[in-house]
Amino acid sequence: MKHEPTINESLKEKIARCKAYLRRCLEPSKLEQLRPTLGFQTGILAGFALIASVLLGVTNCSTESTIQLRLEEDLKKSLAEVVPATLYDNDMLQDTLTIPSAEYNIDAKETLVYIAKKSGKVSAVCFKFTAPDGYSGAINMIMGLDRDGNILGVRVLSHKETPGLGDKIETAKSNWILNFVGRSLDNLTPTQWAVKKDGGEFDQFAGATITPRKSVQAIYRGLQLFKANKAQLINP
Amino acid sequence: MFLSATYRKIASDGIWNNNVVFGQNLALCPLLAVTGTATNGLGMGIATLVVITASNGLISLTRHLIPNEIRIPIFVLLIAALVTLVDILMNAWAHELYKVLGLFIALIVTNCALLGRAEAFASKQPVKQALWDGLMMGLGFTLVLVALGAAREISAAGTLFANASVLLGESFRFLEVTVIPNYKGFLLMALPPGGFIMLAFLIVGKRLIDQKIAQRKASLIVPTAAIAEE
């Protein structure tokens, strides 16, 4: 116990000496001389780059798992929107199956399908897909289907369509996308899977035909993807 | 006034005389991109305010270390690192806010006002003044963003501060107002050209006010001059 103060004092002295040294180094007049030298400039630029990259690296590593968790929460929220909670009692994020989808023009070579099970039996499936040919870019959607291929729900996750015209595909702007609930390949013919302007069942928007047309077509292709893989998906 | 003349000058420069948009004509890219609604404008403004204050502070703090020849790469490095930090931290800890603002945060890198303030002010001034300048420049920018956003939103959709509760939390729901009920909408204002048109009106408005102020000052001087002649 008696030695402690002396250790503390020597430490304090060291810190004070370091501070004094740093102050001498960082004195404006000394820096004035140093600044034009090439070595100093190289060192400073490297130092700043090093500090910045260390800081970013540490932040990225320490927040990676949290961000992953947040993204999973987001995904769960969208899954819950297109598959009613009463239909499943499993963790859909863990129960997945990957199916090839290159030939369906939904902007993915493989599609990850989330499988909803009730008491071990497959009750519904859910997957993300994309209409790559929207009016101003890709329209990303998520769709839930029951085991017979009837649509439980479709939602647009993100899009770049014209605000005020094409954005009526969002539930926040209009109920248009709710019209798909209950539809399937069985209760509508292929020609009915189109907007009214093209002789089909679904409304287009005043001033925006391409957005709903391409959305309907993508949903139709999504249904075909399910149909082609139905056996594998509902009897895992 | 609590503030000394220096700080008052910095404040009036940042908010009005040398405003990022009106005075320096900078930051037009993020300005026009996000001001579809007043809420988006406010979000972008707050994010910019935080980053510009932090970058001004950091640059002022290290101003003696930074050689003149390589100042630009260092400023760019500092600003980019700051923006990325804010982006990552918000994604992790303020995720709901990030989903609304996420797009804008990355856009701050394209905001030349930050580099402009670093070059013109922070690299030559003490830390306190630099922080204050960042705060005031940010505030001035936020005010323009909200004004332009509000003007566009009212003329395009008839609402004001739509979705403010998503950005600021439920307690701010009272901000969401429908200014013109049953408004059919004027799409042009929500689209990019509407941004340019509205910005032009705002700049004209600012010029007119400046002119009025100058005239009033002139009219105050004239009588004394007349008296002197007599």
Contacts between the chains, C-beta under 8 A, distances in Angstrom:
chain1	res1	chain2	res2	distance
A	26	B	64	6.9
A	26	B	65	7.7
A	28	B	64	5.6
A	31	B	64	5.0
A	31	B	65	6.6
A	35	B	67	4.2
A	35	B	68	7.2
A	36	B	67	6.7
A	36	B	69	7.8
A	40	B	67	6.8
A	41	B	67	4.9
A	41	B	69	6.3
A	41	B	70	5.3
A	44	B	65	6.0
A	44	B	66	6.8
A	44	B	67	6.6
A	44	B	70	7.1
A	44	B	74	7.3
A	45	B	70	5.4
A	45	B	73	6.4
A	45	B	74	6.5
A	48	B	74	5.3
A	48	B	77	5.6
A	48	B	78	7.0
A	49	B	77	6.2
A	52	B	77	5.6
A	52	B	78	7.1
A	52	B	80	7.9
A	52	B	81	3.9
A	55	B	81	6.5
A	55	B	85	6.8
A	56	B	81	6.0
A	56	B	84	5.8
A	56	B	85	6.6
A	56	B	88	7.6
A	59	B	85	5.8
A	59	B	88	5.2
A	59	B	89	6.7
A	60	B	88	6.0
A	63	B	88	5.5
A	63	B	89	6.8
A	63	B	91	7.2
A	63	B	92	3.8
A	63	B	93	7.8
A	66	B	92	4.2
A	66	B	93	7.3
A	67	B	88	7.6
A	67	B	91	5.2
A	67	B	92	5.0
A	70	B	91	7.1
A	70	B	92	6.9
A	70	B	95	4.3
A	73	B	95	7.8
A	74	B	95	7.9
A	74	B	99	7.8
A	162	B	191	7.5
A	163	B	36	6.4
A	163	B	190	5.0
A	163	B	191	7.4
A	164	B	156	7.2
A	164	B	157	7.7
A	164	B	185	6.3
A	164	B	187	4.7
A	164	B	190	5.2
A	164	B	191	7.9
A	165	B	187	6.9
